[in-house]
Amino acid sequence: MIAGVVAAFVAGTGYLALRERPTTDDLGRWTGTPAAAPPSDEAPFAVPADGSGPGPFAALSPTYSGTPTRLRVKAIGVDTPLETLRLGPGGALTPPRDFAKAGVYAGGTLPGDTGPAVIAGHVDSKRGPAVFYKLREMQKGDRIDVDRGGQTVTFTVTATAWYPKNKFPTDRVYGPTPDRQLRLITCGGVFDHSLRSYKDNLVVYAVAG
């Protein structure tokens, strides 16, 4: 399970699921203070907890196959091909090689399948804003489109939250869900020069539909 894999290296590194390479020279310097409040403790499921919603005779969810190839977020002007992200030798998720592209974690749930899919991207570099620089501007109700196997999977943002990397809520972000969900993740907050990394992470929660 993705939660177990992530928990293993989060506990070991003390940082988060998306960890910048410590030897990379091209790291960002954005130090804006996050303003968004975290959502409630309950996971933002598309199906209400009281059991209301679509009945047993509702239309079946579409099925998807193939590799996710593109991410589009009109609200913040993002339209990017997707790199394939995997875990590195130390157990950390390797960030995208290209600062202008986002990447999908291929070892976990893929967008459109049941569970929490993960797409990560850089917030900036020494050259300026990167692909997820405006991710902090996303709001509840914004639309996210992911191309996969010749089809488009559409998600709707339900919440955004900032988390300190040393207190990253692994179970909440990566735990199993009863429906098709998506997490967009980037770094932010204060830049720690000694660690060459930002102290916080921004997570955008979204559900299919």
C-alpha positions in Angstrom: 0.0 0.0 0.0 1.2 3.5 -0.8 0.7 4.7 2.8 3.0 2.0 4.1 5.7 2.8 1.6 5.5 6.5 2.3 5.4 6.1 6.1 8.6 4.1 5.9 10.7 6.9 4.5 8.9 9.8 6.1 9.7 8.3 9.5 13.3 7.8 8.4 13.9 11.2 6.9 11.8 13.5 9.1 10.7 15.4 6.1 7.9 14.5 3.8 6.7 12.5 0.9 8.2 14.8 -1.7 11.8 15.4 -0.7 14.2 17.6 -2.7 17.5 16.0 -3.6 20.0 17.4 -1.0 22.7 17.6 -3.6 20.7 19.6 -6.2 22.1 23.1 -6.8 19.0 24.4 -8.5 16.7 24.8 -5.5 14.1 27.5 -5.0 14.1 30.4 -2.6 10.4 31.3 -2.3 9.7 32.1 1.4 6.1 33.3 1.4 4.1 32.4 4.5 1.2 30.1 3.9 -2.2 31.6 4.6 -4.6 28.8 4.0 -6.1 27.0 7.0 -6.0 23.2 7.1 -9.2 21.3 6.5 -11.0 19.3 9.1 -9.6 16.0 10.4 -12.0 14.0 8.2 -10.9 12.9 4.8 -12.7 14.7 2.0 -14.5 11.7 0.6 -16.8 12.2 -2.4 -19.4 9.9 -0.7 -21.0 11.4 2.4 -20.2 9.6 5.7 -23.9 9.3 6.5 -24.4 6.9 3.5 -26.4 9.4 1.4 -25.5 9.9 -2.2 -25.7 7.6 -5.2 -27.6 4.3 -4.6 -26.7 0.8 -5.7 -28.3 1.4 -9.2 -26.3 4.5 -10.0 -24.1 4.5 -13.1 -20.9 2.7 -12.8 -17.7 4.7 -12.7 -15.6 4.7 -15.9 -12.5 2.5 -16.1 -9.2 3.8 -17.2 -6.0 2.2 -18.5 -2.6 3.3 -19.6 -0.2 5.8 -18.1 -1.2 9.3 -17.1 0.4 11.7 -19.6 -0.8 15.2 -18.9 -2.1 17.5 -16.2 -4.2 20.6 -16.8 -5.3 23.0 -14.1 -7.0 26.0 -15.7 -7.5 28.0 -12.5 -3.7 28.4 -12.1 -2.6 28.2 -15.8 -1.0 24.8 -15.5 -0.8 22.6 -18.7 2.1 20.1 -18.4 3.2 16.7 -19.5 3.7 14.3 -16.7 7.0 12.6 -15.8 7.0 9.2 -14.1 8.1 9.4 -10.5 9.5 6.5 -8.4 11.1 6.0 -5.1 14.9 6.5 -4.9 17.5 4.3 -3.2 16.8 6.1 0.1 13.1 5.5 -0.1 12.2 9.1 -0.9 10.0 10.0 -3.9 12.2 11.4 -6.6 11.0 14.9 -7.7 10.5 15.7 -11.4 13.8 16.3 -13.3 12.3 19.2 -15.2 11.2 22.1 -13.0 8.5 23.0 -15.6 6.9 19.6 -15.4 4.9 17.7 -12.8 5.2 14.0 -12.2 2.9 11.2 -11.2 3.9 8.5 -8.6 3.8 5.3 -10.7 4.2 3.0 -7.7 0.8 3.9 -6.2 -2.7 4.6 -7.3 -3.0 6.1 -10.7 -5.4 9.0 -11.4 -8.8 7.5 -12.2 -8.4 4.4 -10.1 -9.9 4.0 -6.6 -7.6 5.4 -4.0 -5.4 8.5 -3.6 -3.3 9.2 -6.7 -0.2 11.5 -6.2 1.1 14.2 -8.6 4.0 16.2 -7.3 5.9 19.2 -8.7 8.5 21.9 -7.8 7.3 25.3 -6.5 10.3 27.2 -7.9 14.0 27.2 -8.6 16.8 29.7 -8.6 15.6 30.7 -12.0 12.1 31.6 -10.9 8.7 30.0 -10.5 8.3 26.3 -11.3 5.2 24.3 -12.4 3.4 24.4 -9.1 4.3 27.9 -8.0 0.7 29.0 -8.1 -0.7 25.8 -6.4 -1.2 27.8 -3.2 -3.9 29.8 -5.1 -6.2 26.9 -5.7 -9.6 26.9 -4.1 -12.4 24.5 -3.3 -14.4 23.7 -6.5 -11.5 24.2 -8.9 -11.2 21.6 -11.7 -8.2 19.4 -12.4 -7.9 17.3 -15.6 -5.6 14.4 -16.0 -5.2 12.7 -19.4 -4.8 8.9 -19.3 -5.1 6.3 -22.0 -6.8 8.6 -24.4 -9.4 9.7 -21.8 -9.6 12.6 -19.4 -10.1 12.1 -15.7 -11.7 15.1 -14.1 -11.3 15.9 -10.4 -12.8 18.7 -8.2 -10.8 20.3 -5.4 -12.3 19.7 -2.0 -9.6 21.2 0.3 -6.1 22.5 0.5 -3.8 22.2 3.5 -0.2 23.2 4.7 1.8 20.7 6.8 5.2 21.0 8.4 7.4 18.3 6.8 8.4 17.0 10.2 4.7 16.5 11.1 3.4 15.3 7.7 0.1 13.4 8.2 1.0 10.3 6.1 -2.2 8.4 6.9 -4.5 11.3 6.0 -2.7 12.1 2.7 -1.9 8.6 1.5 -4.4 6.4 3.3 -7.0 4.3 1.4 -10.1 6.0 0.2 -13.4 4.5 -1.0 -13.4 6.5 -4.2 -11.1 8.0 -6.8 -9.1 10.8 -5.4 -6.0 12.9 -6.3 -3.3 14.7 -4.3 -1.3 17.6 -5.8 1.8 18.2 -3.7 4.6 20.8 -3.6 6.9 22.5 -1.1 6.5 25.9 0.4 6.7 28.0 3.5 10.1 29.2 5.0 13.2 28.0 3.2 15.7 26.2 5.5 19.2 27.0 4.2 20.9 24.5 6.4 18.7 21.6 4.9 18.4 23.2 1.5 14.7 22.5 1.6 11.4 24.2 2.4 10.0 23.5 5.9 6.4 22.9 4.7 4.3 21.0 2.2 1.2 22.1 0.4 -1.4 19.4 -0.4 -4.4 19.9 -2.6 -7.1 17.3 -2.1 -9.5 16.5 -5.0 -12.1 13.9 -5.8 -13.1 12.5 -9.2 -16.2 14.1 -10.7 
